[in-house]
Amino acid sequence: MRHLFNILLLLAGLFSLFAAQAENGFQYREQDTRQWSETVDGEQFREATPDTEVPEMQEVPVRTISTGWLQILGYTLIIGILAVIIFYLLRSRIAGNRRVAAGDEIRIEDLDQRPMESDLDRLLREAVRNEDWRLAFRIQYLLVIRALHDTGRIIWKREKTNHDYVRELGLHPLADDLHTESLVFDRIWYGLRPMDHQGYLEHSNKLQRLIQRMEAGE
């Protein structure tokens, strides 16, 4: 903001300069009367006869700088400065959009590569706020997997599948319900099936009950 203010001051100064040059335009220099007297000292002049043409003394304009070229130069400079300002503003906005997009990609990648380290609770709130029910269901399912890992019921590994965790539970009371929700998850997420709000609420409640059972020591 400070740099932009300085640029605006510079533009105001340039406009004042060009306005002053346009108003003055030309400068005129009158003949010095003293110098004229010294030049003609001792000379005799006769009254001009009607047949004699007496040249008229003309004021000689002294052009300082071509006003037209100065205005063209000034306008070109102003346009160049404005173009640079617009360029940097657009570049900042584009860079900001790219950072947002990059953040979204990293977030999805975290769910695939580092679900145990991701802030799943925050991501779940964002998905619900955006009404992305498929993504919200996926995050809720990952919360169950993380709870199973944290309580020592399974050992999470990137290369394992959801059904590997079901088999790892064996005869545990949670195994059947996890198996049912794993089938739903595969159908919704990997099968690209749609999920509406009502469907999310139904299965989210079941997944939350699994976590509550684990917290209760089952």
C-alpha positions in Angstrom: 0.0 0.0 0.0 2.9 2.4 0.8 4.4 1.8 -2.7 1.1 2.4 -4.3 0.7 5.7 -2.5 4.2 6.8 -3.6 3.3 5.9 -7.2 0.1 8.0 -7.0 2.1 11.0 -5.7 4.5 10.6 -8.7 1.6 10.5 -11.1 0.2 13.7 -9.6 3.5 15.4 -9.9 3.8 14.4 -13.6 0.3 15.7 -14.3 1.1 19.1 -12.7 4.3 19.3 -14.8 2.5 18.6 -18.0 -0.2 21.1 -17.2 2.3 23.8 -16.5 4.1 23.2 -19.7 0.9 23.2 -21.7 -0.1 26.5 -20.2 3.2 28.2 -20.8 3.7 26.8 -24.2 6.3 29.3 -25.6 8.5 31.9 -23.9 9.0 35.2 -25.6 12.1 37.4 -25.3 11.8 41.2 -25.8 14.7 43.1 -27.3 16.8 44.8 -24.6 16.3 48.6 -25.2 19.7 49.4 -23.7 21.5 47.0 -26.0 19.6 48.5 -28.9 20.7 52.0 -28.0 24.4 51.0 -27.9 24.0 49.2 -31.2 22.6 52.2 -33.1 24.7 54.9 -31.2 26.0 57.5 -33.7 23.9 56.4 -36.6 21.6 58.9 -38.3 18.3 57.8 -39.5 16.1 59.7 -41.9 12.4 59.8 -41.8 11.1 57.1 -44.1 9.6 58.3 -47.3 6.4 56.8 -48.4 8.2 54.7 -51.0 10.6 53.3 -48.4 9.4 50.2 -46.5 10.4 50.1 -42.9 10.7 46.5 -41.6 8.7 45.9 -38.5 10.4 44.6 -35.5 9.1 41.2 -34.5 9.3 39.4 -31.2 11.4 36.2 -31.6 9.8 33.3 -29.8 12.2 31.0 -28.0 10.9 27.5 -27.8 12.2 25.7 -24.6 10.8 22.2 -25.2 8.4 20.9 -27.7 5.1 20.8 -25.8 3.7 18.1 -28.0 6.6 15.8 -27.5 6.6 16.5 -23.8 3.0 15.5 -23.5 3.5 12.4 -25.5 6.4 11.4 -23.3 4.4 12.1 -20.2 1.4 10.1 -21.3 3.6 7.2 -22.3 5.2 7.2 -18.9 1.9 7.3 -17.1 0.4 4.5 -19.2 3.6 2.4 -18.5 3.3 3.0 -14.7 -0.4 2.1 -14.7 0.3 -1.0 -16.8 3.0 -2.1 -14.3 0.6 -1.6 -11.3 -2.2 -3.6 -13.0 0.2 -6.3 -13.9 1.4 -6.7 -10.3 -2.1 -6.6 -8.9 -3.3 -9.3 -11.3 -0.2 -11.4 -10.6 -0.8 -11.2 -6.9 -4.4 -12.3 -7.3 -3.4 -15.2 -9.6 -0.7 -16.3 -7.2 -3.2 -16.2 -4.4 -5.6 -18.4 -6.3 -2.8 -20.8 -7.1 -1.9 -21.1 -3.5 -5.6 -21.9 -2.6 -5.7 -24.5 -5.3 -2.4 -26.0 -4.2 -3.8 -26.1 -0.6 -6.8 -28.1 -1.8 -4.6 -30.6 -3.6 -2.4 -31.1 -0.6 -5.4 -31.6 1.6 -6.8 -34.5 -0.6 -3.3 -36.0 -0.8 -3.0 -35.9 3.0 -6.1 -38.0 3.2 -4.5 -40.6 0.9 -1.0 -40.5 2.2 -1.1 -39.3 5.8 -4.6 -39.8 7.2 -3.2 -40.4 10.7 -1.4 -37.1 10.7 -4.1 -34.9 9.1 -6.5 -32.6 11.0 -9.5 -34.8 10.2 -11.8 -32.9 12.5 -11.2 -29.6 10.8 -11.4 -31.2 7.3 -14.7 -32.8 8.3 -16.1 -29.4 9.3 -15.0 -27.9 6.0 -16.6 -30.7 4.0 -19.9 -30.4 5.9 -19.9 -26.6 5.4 -19.3 -27.1 1.7 -22.1 -29.7 1.7 -19.7 -32.2 0.1 -21.3 -35.3 1.6 -19.2 -37.9 -0.1 -16.0 -36.3 1.2 -17.5 -35.8 4.6 -18.4 -39.5 4.7 -14.9 -40.4 3.7 -13.4 -38.3 6.4 -15.8 -39.7 9.0 -14.7 -43.2 7.9 -11.0 -42.3 8.3 -11.8 -41.1 11.8 -13.0 -44.6 12.7 -9.8 -46.1 11.2 -7.7 -43.7 13.2 -9.5 -44.5 16.4 -9.0 -48.2 15.8 -5.3 -47.5 15.2 -4.9 -45.2 18.3 -6.6 -47.8 20.6 -4.3 -50.6 19.3 -7.1 -52.6 17.7 -5.4 -52.4 14.2 -2.1 -51.2 12.9 -2.5 -48.6 10.1 -0.3 -48.9 7.0 -0.6 -47.1 3.8 -0.6 -50.2 1.6 -3.5 -51.9 3.6 -7.0 -51.9 2.3 -10.2 -51.3 4.4 -11.0 -55.0 4.3 -7.5 -55.8 5.6 -8.5 -53.8 8.8 -11.8 -55.8 9.0 -9.8 -59.1 8.8 -7.3 -57.7 11.3 -10.2 -57.2 13.8 -11.0 -60.9 13.5 -13.8 -61.8 15.9 -13.9 -58.5 17.6 -17.5 -57.2 18.2 -16.7 -54.1 16.1 -15.8 -56.2 13.0 -19.3 -56.8 11.6 -20.3 -53.1 11.8 -17.0 -52.0 10.3 -17.4 -54.5 7.5 -20.8 -53.1 6.7 -19.7 -49.5 6.6 -16.6 -50.5 4.6 -18.8 -51.9 1.9 -20.8 -48.7 1.8 -17.6 -46.6 1.7 -16.3 -48.6 -1.2 -19.6 -48.2 -3.1 -19.8 -44.4 -2.4 -16.2 -43.3 -2.7 -14.6 -45.7 -5.2 -17.8 -46.5 -7.0 -18.4 -42.8 -7.4 -22.0 -43.1 -6.1 -23.7 -39.9 -5.1 -24.5 -39.3 -1.4 -27.1 -36.8 -0.3 -27.4 -35.1 3.1 -29.8 -37.7 4.5 -27.5 -40.6 3.4 -24.5 -38.9 5.1 -26.4 -38.4 8.3 -27.5 -42.1 8.4 -24.0 -43.5 7.9 -22.2 -40.8 9.8 -24.2 -41.7 12.9 -23.3 -45.4 12.5 -19.6 -44.5 12.3 -19.8 -42.2 15.3 -21.4 -45.0 17.3 -18.4 -47.2 16.4 -16.1 -44.5 17.9 -18.2 -44.2 21.0 -18.1 -48.0 21.5 -14.3 -47.9 21.3 -14.1 -45.0 23.8 -16.3 -47.1 26.1 -13.7 -49.9 26.0 -15.5 -52.4 23.8 
